[in-house]
């Protein structure tokens, strides 16, 4: 299993992220399980806090920009308690997290073109 530390990532490779969520330092390792550059890639959690997590990244070239769509499929651990937390808090939290992260990514990409 090839581990990527920087630069582009491809099919079968893994990446590990660290972040603090809900005041807890967490580590998540994902593997690229689908890859169709430049249109799509999917990362699937191999190790982390969720019962399961699959993240689909889709890219559509428009006339003067690229539209990126993230679709996140996740399941919380801890049975029925996890399901309640997933519906009550986690889905909204993760949506807001992706929106924030994508805005930061957009700023970074656009600043490179200046």
N, C-alpha and C positions, 0 to 999 in steps of 0.2 A: 504494500500500500504506500503510494507516494504522498508525502506530506508537503504542501506548498507553504512557503514562508512569505513570498512576495511575488508580485506579477500575476499574469493570467493563470487561471485554473482550468483544468480540463477533465474529461470523462475519467471516472474512477479515482480521482485524486481527493484528498481530504483537507479540511481546513478546521482549525480550532479557534473559537472566539471566546474571549473573556469579557464579562460585563457585570455590573452590579444592578440587580433588579430587586425591588422591594427590600432594599438594604442588605441583600445577600449577594456575595461575590459568587458568580456562577461561570462554569466552563461548559461549552457545547462543541462537540465535534461532529461535523457533517461530511458526507461523502457526495460527490457529484454522481448522481445516478442516471441522469439523462443530460445529453449535451448535443445541441444542434445549432452551432454558431452560424450566423450571429443572431439567430431568432429566439433561442430558448436554452435555459439550463435549469436543472432541478437539483436541489441539495436535500438530502435526507439525513436526519439526525442519526448518528451512530451511538453517541454517548451524550447524556445531558439530563436535565431536570424534568423533561417531559416524558410522558409515556410514549408518545410519538410526535414527530414534527417533520413535515414535508413542505418545502418552500419552492414554488414555481416562479421563475423569473422569465417574463416574455418581453420581447423587444420588437416593435413594429416601426419600420422606417417610414416617416411621412415626408412631405416635400422638403421642409426645412428644419425638421427636428426628429428625434427618435422618441416614441412613446414606450415607456417601460411600465409593465403591469406586474405586480407582486400578488400571488395568491398563496396564502399560508393555511395549511391544514395542520391542526395540532390537537393533541389529546393530553389532558392533565393526568398526572398520576393520582393515586389515592382513592380509586373507586368513585362512589357516589359523592363524597366530599369534594373530590377533584372536579367532577362534573358540575357541581354547583358553583365552585370557584371559577371554572372555565366560563360558564354562562354569565355569572355576576360581575366578574372583574377581568379575567385573563384575556378574553377576546377583544375587549375594548382597549385594554392596556397594550396588547401586541399590535393592534391596528395603529394606535397613536405612535408607538415606537417605530413602526415601519415608515409612517408618514414623516416623522422627524428625521429618521436616518436617511430617507430618500431626498429630503430637502437639503440636508448637509452634503450628500453625494452630488446633487445637482450644482450646488454652489462651488464645490471643489472642481468639478468637471468644467464648468463655465469659466472659472478663474484661470484654468490652464490655457484656454484659448485666447486670453488677453495678451 
